[in-house]
Amino acid sequence: MIALSLRSSLACVVLLAVAGCGAEDEGDGVVRESVSGTVTLGGKPLDGASIHFIPTNPNAPGESSGEINDGKFAIPKERGPAAGTYTVKISTRQNVEVDPNQPPGPPPKPKPETIPKKYNAASTLNAEIKADSPNELTFELDEK
């Protein structure tokens, strides 16, 4: 009788482990979604920027980010956000070039942000990411 209970318990554990594995991405236990779209600033395609999806629930998993080039971004499912609501932050990429011939010293100052704060540091942008959906988003930013 004890052997049968032990076998049944072990079978349940194995089935639960196998059933849970199919829905996870990246081995982190988060079911992620792909997201893509367009971003314009002042009516022109934004280039050389990044987009960040930060869950509105601080305990929710699924923060994600990607690059914006020629007004377009695409984050594949493997690296995408989980389904849910997000604050979206869009900012210019801060590529700081260091001259290898210069002696060591303090790091160079980053270039000033060219996108208004209401889209990054104090973002008012939001997005809802849906499960099993194309998640095509459009962000039309004004320059002020």
N, C-alpha and C positions, 0 to 999 in steps of 0.2 A: 504494500500500500504506500509506504514512504517512497519507494523507488518510483512509482507511478506519479506521485505528486511532484517529486523532484524533476522528473522528465517533463511533465506538463509545464512546470514553472520555467524550466530552461527553454522549452520551445516557445513560450510566450515572450521571453526576453529576446530571443533571436528574431522572432517575427517583428517585434516592435522596433528593434534596431534596424532591420532591413527596410521596413516601411518608412521610417524616418529619413533614411539616407537619400532617397530619390528626390526629395524636395529641397535639399540644401545645396547652396552654391559656395564655392571657395572654402569649404570646410569650416566655415564659421557659424553654421547653423542658421544663417539668415537667408530667407527666400527672397531673392532680389529680382528686380525688373529692369528691362532696358528702357532707356529714355533718350530722346533726341529732339532736335528742334532748331529754331533760328533765333538769332538775337540781333537787333538793330539798335544803333545809338544815333539819334537825330535823323532817322530815316535811312541810314547807311549801314551796311553789314559790319558788325563788330569783328575786329581781327586782333589776334594777340592777347586774348583774355582767357579767364577761367570761370567756370560755373561750379558752385558748390550747393549741394542739397543737404540741409541740416534739419533733422527731424524736429517738429514743433514740440513733441513730447521728449523731454530730456532723457527719459529712460528707454526710449525706443531705439532699436538698432537700425542700421542702414544708411549712415552718412555716406555720401558719395560725391565725387567731383570729376570734372573733365575739362578739356581744352575747347576754346571757341576759336575757330579759324574761318576766315572769310564768311562770318555770320552764321556758321553752322556748328553744332556740337552733336556728338553721339557717344553715349556711354553704354557699352554692352551689358547684357544681363549679368555676366560674371562679376562685374564691378559696380553694377547699378544700385540704386536705392531700393529698399524694401517698399512694399505698398504702404501708403500712408500720406500724411500731410507734412509739408516741408516749408521752411523758410529758404528762399533761394538768394544766394549772394553771387554777384557778378563783379569781377575786378580785373584790372589789367595784370598781366603776368609781369612779375618783377625780375627780369633777367639782369643780373648784375655781373658785368664783366670785370674780371680782375686781371691786371697785367702781370704775367708771371715774372717779368724782369724787375718789378718794383719790390723794394724791401718789405718785410712783414710790417703790418701796422693795423690800425683799426679798419674794419670792413667799410667798403664804399657805401655812401648813402643811397638808399633806393630812390628811384625816380618817383615823382609825385603821382598819386592816383589820378587818372583822367576821367574816371566814371564817378558820377555823383554818389555821395555817401548813402543816399536813400536806396541804392541798389547793392551796397556791400556792407560797410561798417554798421549802418543803421537801416538795414534792408527792410523794405515794405513789400517785397515780392514774396508770393506764396505759390505753391504748386501742390496738386494732389496727384500722387502716383497710384495707378490702379493695377491690380493683379491681372495678369494675362491680357494686357491691353497694349496698343501701340505706343501710348504715352508720348505723343508728338506735341511739343510745347512751343509757343511763340512768345518772346519777350521783346516788346517795343519800348525802348528806353528813351527818355528825352534828355537833352544835354544840361538841363538846369535842375 
